Amino acid sequence: IIRFFESDANKEMIRFDINSTNDDGRISFEGDTDTFFNHPAGNQLGFTAGGTETIRIQAGKLGINTTTGTNTVNIGGAEGLGVKLHNFTSGNSAYITVESGDELRSNIGGNDGFYTWITGGIEKVRITQVGQVGINSSAPSATLDIQDVTTDNSVPVLLLGGGGNSNGDLAVNSGEVLQTGHFDRSTGTFTERFRFGTLGALGIGGANYGTSGQVLTSQG
């Protein structure tokens, strides 16, 4: 052990501890011997705080609360482990955590927080604070707002498949009417053009659709 003291206060400032008990070399400061920087194994460096190894550095890898892992960054811990990102300008924070049952959870604080996915330098997907999803729309006007911003007209905007003959490809909850029509984004107004009634009737341009099997137009 090599110790360096402050000359006028006889206080230990730095300790170099190299011995076979810990099978490593470590450096601690100001007599705080359970918080240190050490060499725990070949080609590795470690940082321990309060007796718990907190950071392990290997060649091309970083471990936080873990001494193993094959990824570039490895984070270990109990339920709730995660990452916090804090915006000092706005005061808002974002969290990514792993909860019980291996649930990956993320959260953005603030009243106007939202998620975005950007590819090629252009925003492609946004999830707003109120739960609306925009695809090629940064200000979605519906629960799911899909806009085609490409010049490729050879593919549909929405393609559904796989529901099978018994489950369908497009459905609403039992007892609800399936409505289609036009939506004015500037006024937020929906104009119905036709609907499927709860009993299977089809109505065009109206709201009174009779019973199962009927096809009625212009208010029936």
C-alpha positions as CSV (number, residue, x, y, z in Angstrom):
1,I,0.0,0.0,0.0
2,I,1.2,3.5,-0.9
3,R,-0.5,6.4,0.7
4,F,-0.2,10.2,0.1
5,F,-1.1,12.6,2.8
6,E,-1.9,16.3,2.9
7,S,1.2,17.8,4.5
8,D,-0.5,20.3,6.8
9,A,-3.4,18.3,8.0
10,N,-2.0,14.8,8.1
11,K,-5.0,13.6,6.0
12,E,-4.8,10.7,3.6
13,M,-5.6,11.9,0.1
14,I,-4.7,9.1,-2.3
15,R,-4.1,5.4,-1.6
16,F,-2.6,2.9,-4.1
17,D,-3.5,-0.6,-2.9
18,I,-1.8,-3.5,-4.6
19,N,-2.1,-6.9,-2.9
20,S,-3.2,-10.5,-3.3
21,T,-6.2,-10.2,-1.0
22,N,-8.3,-8.4,-3.6
23,D,-6.2,-9.8,-6.5
24,D,-6.1,-6.4,-8.2
25,G,-4.7,-2.9,-8.0
26,R,-6.9,-0.1,-6.9
27,I,-6.8,3.7,-6.2
28,S,-9.0,5.3,-3.6
29,F,-9.2,8.9,-2.3
30,E,-9.4,10.6,1.1
31,G,-9.6,7.4,3.1
32,D,-12.8,6.3,1.4
33,T,-11.5,2.8,0.7
34,D,-14.8,1.3,-0.4
35,T,-15.0,3.7,-3.4
36,F,-12.2,3.2,-5.8
37,F,-10.9,2.8,-9.4
38,N,-9.3,-0.6,-10.0
39,H,-8.1,-3.3,-12.5
40,P,-10.4,-6.2,-11.7
41,A,-9.2,-8.5,-14.6
42,G,-7.0,-8.5,-17.7
43,N,-7.9,-5.7,-20.1
44,Q,-10.6,-4.4,-17.8
45,L,-11.1,-1.3,-15.6
46,G,-13.7,-0.9,-12.9
47,F,-15.2,1.8,-10.8
48,T,-16.7,0.9,-7.4
49,A,-18.8,3.2,-5.2
50,G,-19.8,2.4,-1.7
51,G,-18.5,-1.1,-2.0
52,T,-20.6,-1.9,-5.1
53,E,-19.0,-2.1,-8.5
54,T,-20.9,0.3,-10.7
55,I,-19.0,0.5,-14.0
56,R,-16.9,-2.1,-15.7
57,I,-15.0,-1.2,-18.9
58,Q,-13.8,-3.9,-21.3
59,A,-12.4,-3.7,-24.8
60,G,-15.2,-2.0,-26.8
61,K,-17.8,-2.7,-24.1
62,L,-19.3,-0.8,-21.1
63,G,-21.1,-2.4,-18.2
64,I,-23.2,-0.5,-15.7
65,N,-24.1,-2.5,-12.6
66,T,-23.0,-5.6,-14.4
67,T,-19.6,-7.3,-15.0
68,T,-20.7,-9.4,-17.9
69,G,-22.4,-8.7,-21.3
70,T,-21.7,-9.0,-24.9
71,N,-23.2,-5.7,-26.2
72,T,-21.5,-2.4,-26.6
73,V,-23.4,-1.0,-23.5
74,N,-24.8,-3.4,-20.9
75,I,-27.0,-2.3,-18.0
76,G,-27.9,-4.6,-15.2
77,G,-30.1,-4.3,-12.1
78,A,-33.4,-5.2,-10.5
79,E,-37.0,-4.3,-11.7
80,G,-37.1,-0.7,-12.8
81,L,-33.6,-0.5,-14.2
82,G,-33.3,1.9,-17.0
83,V,-32.0,5.1,-18.5
84,K,-33.1,8.7,-17.7
85,L,-32.5,11.5,-20.2
86,H,-32.9,15.0,-18.8
87,N,-33.4,18.2,-20.8
88,F,-32.0,20.9,-18.6
89,T,-33.5,23.6,-20.9
90,S,-37.1,22.5,-20.7
91,G,-36.8,20.6,-17.4
92,N,-38.5,17.6,-18.9
93,S,-37.2,14.0,-18.7
94,A,-37.5,10.8,-20.7
95,Y,-37.2,7.3,-19.2
96,I,-36.6,3.9,-20.7
97,T,-37.0,1.1,-18.1
98,V,-37.4,-2.7,-17.9
99,E,-40.2,-3.7,-15.6
100,S,-41.4,-7.0,-14.2
101,G,-42.2,-9.6,-16.8
102,D,-39.5,-8.2,-19.1
103,E,-41.8,-5.3,-20.0
104,L,-39.9,-2.5,-21.8
105,R,-41.4,0.8,-20.8
106,S,-40.6,4.3,-21.9
107,N,-42.0,7.6,-20.7
108,I,-41.6,11.2,-21.6
109,G,-42.4,13.9,-19.0
110,G,-44.0,17.2,-19.6
111,N,-47.5,18.1,-20.9
112,D,-46.5,18.2,-24.5
113,G,-44.1,15.2,-24.7
114,F,-44.2,13.0,-27.8
115,Y,-42.2,10.2,-29.5
116,T,-40.8,10.5,-33.0
117,W,-39.1,8.1,-35.4
118,I,-36.9,9.7,-38.0
119,T,-35.3,8.0,-41.0
120,G,-33.3,9.7,-43.8
121,G,-33.5,12.9,-41.8
122,I,-37.3,13.1,-42.1
123,E,-39.8,12.3,-39.4
124,K,-41.9,9.2,-40.3
125,V,-43.8,8.3,-37.2
126,R,-45.1,10.4,-34.2
127,I,-47.0,9.3,-31.1
128,T,-48.5,12.3,-29.3
129,Q,-49.1,12.9,-25.6
130,V,-52.8,12.1,-26.0
131,G,-52.1,8.8,-27.7
132,Q,-52.6,9.7,-31.4
133,V,-50.3,8.2,-34.0
134,G,-49.2,10.0,-37.1
135,I,-47.5,8.2,-40.0
136,N,-46.0,10.9,-42.3
137,S,-47.9,13.4,-40.1
138,S,-46.3,15.4,-37.3
139,A,-49.8,16.7,-36.2
140,P,-52.1,13.7,-36.4
141,S,-55.8,14.5,-36.5
142,A,-57.0,11.0,-35.6
143,T,-56.1,8.1,-33.4
144,L,-54.2,6.8,-36.4
145,D,-53.5,9.4,-39.1
146,I,-51.7,8.0,-42.2
147,Q,-50.6,10.3,-45.0
148,D,-48.9,9.2,-48.3
149,V,-46.2,11.7,-48.9
150,T,-44.4,9.7,-51.6
151,T,-44.8,10.0,-55.4
152,D,-45.1,6.2,-55.8
153,N,-48.8,5.5,-56.7
154,S,-48.2,1.9,-57.4
155,V,-48.9,0.7,-53.9
156,P,-51.9,1.3,-51.6
157,V,-51.7,3.6,-48.6
158,L,-53.1,0.9,-46.3
159,L,-52.9,-2.8,-47.0
160,L,-54.7,-5.2,-44.7
161,G,-54.4,-9.0,-44.7
162,G,-54.2,-12.1,-42.5
163,G,-57.5,-11.7,-40.6
164,G,-59.0,-14.9,-42.2
165,N,-62.5,-15.6,-43.2
166,S,-63.8,-15.8,-39.6
167,N,-62.0,-12.8,-38.1
168,G,-62.0,-10.2,-41.0
169,D,-59.4,-7.6,-42.0
170,L,-61.2,-4.5,-40.9
171,A,-63.7,-4.4,-37.9
172,V,-65.2,-2.3,-35.2
173,N,-66.4,-3.4,-31.7
174,S,-69.6,-5.4,-31.6
175,G,-72.6,-3.1,-31.5
176,E,-70.8,-0.1,-33.1
177,V,-71.5,1.3,-36.6
178,L,-68.7,1.2,-39.2
179,Q,-68.6,4.7,-40.8
180,T,-66.6,5.9,-43.8
181,G,-66.5,9.4,-45.3
182,H,-64.5,12.5,-45.7
183,F,-62.7,14.5,-43.0
184,D,-61.9,18.2,-43.3
185,R,-58.5,18.7,-41.5
186,S,-58.9,22.5,-41.4
187,T,-62.2,22.4,-39.5
188,G,-62.0,18.9,-37.9
189,T,-65.4,18.0,-39.5
190,F,-66.3,14.5,-40.5
191,T,-68.9,14.0,-43.3
192,E,-70.3,10.4,-43.5
193,R,-70.6,8.9,-47.0
194,F,-71.7,5.4,-46.1
195,R,-71.9,3.1,-43.2
196,F,-72.4,-0.5,-42.2
197,G,-75.1,-0.8,-39.5
198,T,-75.0,-3.0,-36.5
199,L,-77.2,-5.5,-38.1
200,G,-75.4,-5.6,-41.4
201,A,-77.4,-3.1,-43.4
202,L,-75.5,-0.8,-45.8
203,G,-76.4,2.9,-46.0
204,I,-75.2,5.4,-48.5
205,G,-75.3,9.1,-47.7
206,G,-77.7,8.7,-44.8
207,A,-78.2,7.7,-41.2
208,N,-81.3,5.5,-41.2
209,Y,-80.2,2.1,-42.3
210,G,-83.0,-0.3,-41.4
211,T,-82.3,-3.9,-40.5
212,S,-80.0,-6.7,-41.6
213,G,-79.7,-7.2,-45.4
214,Q,-81.1,-3.9,-46.5
215,V,-79.3,-1.4,-48.7
216,L,-80.7,2.1,-48.2
217,T,-79.7,5.5,-49.7
218,S,-80.4,9.1,-48.9
219,Q,-81.6,8.7,-45.4
220,G,-83.5,5.5,-46.3
